[in-house]
Amino acid sequence: MTVDLARPGFSTTVEALRLRDWALGAGQPALVLDQFGDEDFKLVVDDRADVHINSKDGRFYLGWFPGDRPGADGEGWRIAVAGTTTVPGYHVSFDTETPAEIVAAAVATVLATSRSTRPS
């Protein structure tokens, strides 16, 4: 990119900006929810039609709140992993308009970091 010092102000072209299309809108929640099987997770749909998924060991939680989570302005998704006595847990939230593809990628990453401690 070159700068023309003889012409004051900012000048560019659409090609120079490299405009992109970005994923927008809530998308399909099934991309997130379909990552969970009955063997390790329990799914509950409450009276508000919010979806809650817990790992059977109780350490993982995913909440989907299509109309936003009560008491949390605009929160549509919440991922939480409980800590241990020596290492704190964490949580991640996404608003109601975060594309499901983004949430699905975050969930896949969290699930990929878990490992079974069941005896063989």
C-alpha positions in Angstrom: 0.0 0.0 0.0 1.3 3.4 -0.9 0.5 6.7 0.7 0.0 9.8 -1.5 1.3 12.7 0.7 0.2 15.3 -1.9 -3.5 14.5 -1.1 -4.5 15.2 2.5 -7.1 12.9 4.1 -7.8 9.3 4.0 -8.4 7.5 0.7 -8.8 3.9 -0.1 -10.6 1.4 -2.3 -13.0 -1.4 -1.6 -10.3 -3.8 -2.9 -7.8 -2.4 -0.4 -10.2 -2.9 2.5 -10.7 -6.6 1.6 -14.3 -6.6 2.7 -15.6 -9.9 4.1 -18.8 -11.5 5.0 -19.0 -12.4 8.7 -21.3 -15.0 10.4 -24.1 -13.1 12.0 -27.3 -14.1 13.7 -28.1 -16.9 16.1 -28.0 -19.7 13.5 -28.9 -23.3 14.3 -28.5 -24.3 18.0 -28.5 -27.9 16.9 -24.8 -27.3 15.9 -24.1 -27.0 19.6 -26.6 -29.3 21.2 -25.9 -32.3 18.9 -22.4 -32.6 20.4 -23.7 -34.2 23.5 -24.6 -37.9 23.8 -26.7 -39.7 26.4 -23.8 -41.7 27.7 -22.0 -38.8 29.4 -24.5 -35.9 29.5 -28.1 -35.2 30.7 -30.3 -32.8 28.8 -33.2 -30.9 30.5 -35.7 -28.5 28.8 -37.3 -26.3 31.5 -40.7 -24.6 31.5 -39.2 -21.5 29.7 -37.9 -23.8 26.9 -34.3 -23.1 28.1 -32.0 -26.1 27.5 -29.6 -27.2 30.3 -27.0 -29.9 29.7 -24.9 -31.3 32.5 -22.2 -33.9 32.5 -23.0 -36.9 34.6 -20.1 -36.1 36.9 -21.6 -32.6 37.5 -18.5 -30.6 36.4 -19.7 -29.4 33.0 -22.7 -27.2 32.3 -24.1 -25.7 29.1 -27.2 -23.5 29.1 -29.0 -22.3 26.1 -31.4 -19.4 26.7 -33.2 -18.5 23.5 -35.0 -15.5 25.1 -31.9 -14.7 27.3 -31.0 -16.0 30.7 -33.1 -14.6 33.6 -31.1 -12.0 35.5 -28.4 -11.8 32.8 -29.0 -9.1 30.2 -28.8 -10.7 26.7 -26.9 -13.9 27.7 -28.0 -16.7 25.3 -25.3 -19.3 26.0 -23.4 -20.2 29.1 -20.6 -22.8 29.4 -19.2 -23.6 32.9 -16.7 -26.0 34.1 -16.4 -26.6 37.8 -12.9 -26.4 39.4 -11.3 -28.7 41.9 -10.0 -28.1 45.4 -6.7 -26.8 43.9 -7.7 -25.3 40.5 -10.5 -22.9 40.0 -13.2 -23.5 37.3 -14.3 -21.1 34.6 -17.3 -20.0 32.6 -17.8 -18.5 29.2 -21.0 -16.6 28.1 -22.2 -15.6 24.6 -25.1 -13.3 23.8 -28.3 -14.4 22.2 -27.1 -13.3 18.7 -23.8 -15.1 18.7 -23.7 -17.5 15.8 -24.2 -21.1 16.8 -21.1 -22.0 14.8 -19.0 -19.9 17.2 -20.5 -21.4 20.3 -20.2 -24.9 18.8 -16.5 -24.4 18.2 -16.0 -23.2 21.8 -18.0 -26.2 23.1 -16.0 -28.6 20.9 -12.8 -27.2 22.3 -13.9 -27.5 25.9 -15.1 -31.1 25.3 -11.8 -32.0 23.6 -9.9 -30.9 26.7 -11.8 -33.3 29.0 -10.7 -36.8 29.6 -12.3 -39.7 31.3 -10.9 -40.9 34.6 -12.9 -44.1 34.6 -10.9 -47.2 35.5 -10.1 -49.4 32.5 
